[in-house]
Amino acid sequence: MYIYNVTSNVDDSIHDEWLKWMQTVHIPQVLACNTFYEAKLTKVLVEEDMGGQTYSVQYRAKTREDLNRYYTNFAETLKAETLKKFADRVLSFRTELEVVDIYTTK
């Protein structure tokens, strides 16, 4: 399993608009690409020196091929839409993670 993590610092002036857009537009658009089977939106619980509020979206893909298909066919268009809508009021960085093992309690 692979996790495509997008961490974003959101300026307070557009926070509510951005959060609603993520929940109702962007995350559903990404999932509609059929390359990820799940998305988890989380709030990062630290205060940033730069201000704003920070969130992480973790998109889960079953295979590396699914993740690569997202990059090849969808990533640039969706990223451009985000930049067009929010410009420099949202600063994001992306991380790829490969799940090595999962542990659970009984």
N, C-alpha and C positions, 0 to 999 in steps of 0.2 A: 504494500500500500504506500502511496505517496501523498504528501500534504504540500499543497501550494499555499503558502502563508503570505498574506498581504497585510502589513502593519501600516496604519495611516494616522498621522497627527492632523486633527481637524481644528481649524480656527473657530473660536467660540462664536464669531459673527454668523457662521453658516451651519453650526452644529446640528440644529434641529432639522433643517432642510436636508443636509447630507445624510443624517441617520435615516430619515423617512425614505429618501431616495434609495439608499442601500437596501433597506428592508423590502421595499415594494417594487423597485425597478432593477437595480444593478445585480444583486445576488440572484434573483430569479432569472435574469438574462444569462448569467454565467452558468447556472444549472441547466438552462435550456439548451446549452451547447452539447449536452450529453457526453461530456468528458469527465465530469465529477459526479459522484453519487450522493454527496452530502456537503453542506457548508455549515460552519459554526461561526457566529459573530460574537466576539467577546470584547469587553472593555478592559483596557490595561489599567491597573490600579496603582499607577505612580503619577506623581506630578512632574510634568516636563518643565525644564528650565525655560523652554521656548514658549510655554503656555499652551493653550488649547487642550483638547482631549484626545486620547489615543485609543484606537481600536485595532483589533486583529480579526481578520476573516481567514479561517482555515478551510480550504476546499480540499476534499479527499478524492483521490483518483485510485482506481484499483490497479492500474498498470502504468508503467513508464510511457507506453505507447499512447495511452489516453492523455497523459499530461503533455506529451509532445504534440498531439493532435490539437490540443487547446492552443498551444503556442503558435502552431502553424496556421490555424484557421480562424482564430477568434481573438487572441490576446491583444494584438495591436489596435484593432477596431474598438474594443471595449475600453482599453486604456485611453485612447484618444477621446472617446466620449466623456470620460471622467475629467480629463484635463480641460476639455472645452467647457464643461459645465462649471467646474470649480477652480480652475487655474491653479495659482500658487497658494490658495487657501487650504488645500489638502496636500500634505507631503507624505508620500508613500514609499516603502521599500518592500521588496519581495524576497522570500526565502523558500527554497525547496527542501523538503525533509523526506527521508525514506524511513518508514517504520521498520525497525529491526525486530522488535518483540513487543507484545502487549501483556501486561500483568493485571490481574483483577483479584479482588477479594471475593470470598464465597459468602 
